């Protein structure tokens, strides 16, 4: 596949989303499955003792997310709500936990420091998500557009609706 085709909206296969975004999304789902899945499932299956309920809920959520990521590898657009959930909880945590600790000079050396650095990687899915598709499908509830090249010869741009 030529680079130009990776960057051009694909209306036939991906509802107007660029193939590069589809492939990067699949890589992201695979990484979640491998990394988050490994850590969460090993933790769940080998934990010896009584779980603290909130910690157990978080680990179970990450384990479930890893399983759903397998579906995302095959159907990346249908599982975008999983990515939106990830972006949401990480941004909320960074804004309500890490930011106040950082402003007050208490983040470094705190129990929240490591998770803060891990959650800052949320920038990657933010960049990869096809936001035009998200707005069109999940907010405006519009059907897939027809290929504008066939209609009027125009390229709809990165955030086309």
C-alpha positions in Angstrom: 0.0 0.0 0.0 1.4 3.4 -1.0 2.0 6.1 1.6 -0.5 8.4 -0.2 -3.2 5.7 0.2 -2.5 5.4 3.9 -3.1 9.1 4.4 -6.2 9.4 2.2 -9.7 8.7 3.6 -11.0 5.3 2.7 -14.7 5.3 2.2 -14.9 1.8 0.8 -13.4 -0.1 3.8 -13.2 2.3 6.7 -16.1 4.7 6.6 -13.9 7.6 5.5 -11.2 7.1 8.1 -7.6 7.1 6.9 -6.0 3.6 6.8 -3.0 4.9 8.8 -5.4 5.6 11.7 -6.9 2.2 11.4 -3.5 0.5 11.4 -2.2 2.6 14.3 -5.4 1.8 16.2 -4.8 -1.9 15.6 -1.3 -1.6 16.9 -2.6 0.3 20.0 -5.2 -2.4 20.7 -2.5 -5.1 20.3 -0.2 -3.2 22.8 -3.0 -2.9 25.3 -3.8 -6.6 24.9 -0.1 -7.6 25.4 1.0 -5.2 28.1 -2.1 -4.3 30.1 -3.5 -7.8 29.6 -0.3 -9.5 30.8 0.0 -7.3 33.9 -3.6 -7.5 34.9 -4.2 -11.2 34.2 -1.0 -12.2 36.0 -2.0 -10.1 38.9 -5.5 -11.5 39.1 -4.4 -15.1 38.7 -1.4 -15.1 41.0 -2.6 -12.7 43.8 -2.4 -14.4 47.2 -4.4 -12.6 49.9 -7.4 -10.5 50.3 -7.9 -7.8 47.6 -8.5 -4.2 48.5 -11.9 -3.7 46.7 -11.0 -0.6 44.7 -7.6 -2.0 43.6 -9.3 -5.3 42.6 -11.9 -3.3 40.6 -9.2 -1.4 38.7 -7.3 -4.6 37.9 -10.5 -6.3 36.7 -11.3 -3.3 34.6 -7.9 -3.4 32.9 -8.2 -7.2 32.4 -11.6 -6.7 30.7 -10.1 -3.9 28.6 -7.4 -6.2 27.4 -9.9 -8.8 26.3 -12.0 -6.3 24.5 -8.8 -5.1 22.8 -8.7 -8.3 20.9 -12.0 -7.3 19.3 -10.4 -3.9 18.6 -7.7 -5.5 16.5 -10.3 -7.0 14.2 -12.9 -4.2 14.4 -11.0 -1.0 15.3 -13.9 1.5 14.6 -16.5 -0.5 16.4 -14.4 -0.5 19.6 -13.6 3.2 19.6 -15.8 3.7 22.7 -13.2 1.6 24.6 -10.5 4.1 23.6 -12.7 7.0 24.5 -13.3 5.5 27.9 -9.5 5.1 28.3 -8.9 8.7 27.3 -11.6 9.9 29.6 -10.6 8.1 32.8 -6.9 9.0 32.3 -7.6 12.7 31.6 -9.9 12.9 34.6 -7.4 11.2 36.9 -4.6 13.5 35.6 -6.7 16.6 36.2 -8.1 15.6 39.6 -5.2 13.7 41.2 -1.9 14.4 39.4 -2.4 18.1 38.6 -3.2 19.2 42.1 -0.3 17.2 43.6 2.1 18.6 41.0 0.9 22.2 41.6 1.5 21.8 45.3 4.9 20.2 44.9 3.8 16.8 46.3 3.7 14.6 43.2 7.4 13.7 43.1 7.9 10.8 45.4 4.2 10.2 46.0 2.4 7.0 45.3 0.7 8.8 42.4 4.0 9.6 40.6 4.4 6.4 38.7 0.8 6.3 37.5 1.0 9.9 36.4 3.9 9.1 34.0 2.0 6.0 32.7 -1.2 8.0 32.2 0.6 10.9 30.4 0.9 8.4 27.4 -2.8 9.2 26.9 -1.5 11.7 24.3 -1.0 8.7 21.9 -4.6 7.6 21.6 -5.7 11.2 21.6 -3.6 11.7 18.4 -4.5 8.4 16.8 -8.3 8.5 17.3 -10.2 9.6 14.1 -12.0 12.5 15.8 -14.1 13.4 12.7 -15.5 9.9 12.7 -16.2 10.0 16.5 -18.0 13.3 16.2 -20.0 12.2 13.1 -21.0 8.7 14.4 -21.2 9.1 18.2 -22.3 12.7 18.6 -24.1 13.6 15.4 -25.3 10.1 14.6 -24.8 10.6 10.9 -24.3 7.7 8.5 -21.0 7.1 6.7 -20.4 9.8 4.1 -20.1 9.0 0.4 -16.7 9.3 -1.2 -16.4 13.1 -1.8 -14.0 12.4 -4.6 -16.8 10.8 -6.5 -19.3 13.5 -5.6 -17.2 16.7 -6.1 -13.5 15.8 -6.3 -12.7 17.5 -2.9 -10.6 16.0 -0.1 -12.6 16.4 3.1 -9.5 16.9 5.3 -8.5 15.3 8.5 -11.6 16.2 10.6 -14.2 15.6 7.9 -17.8 15.0 8.9 
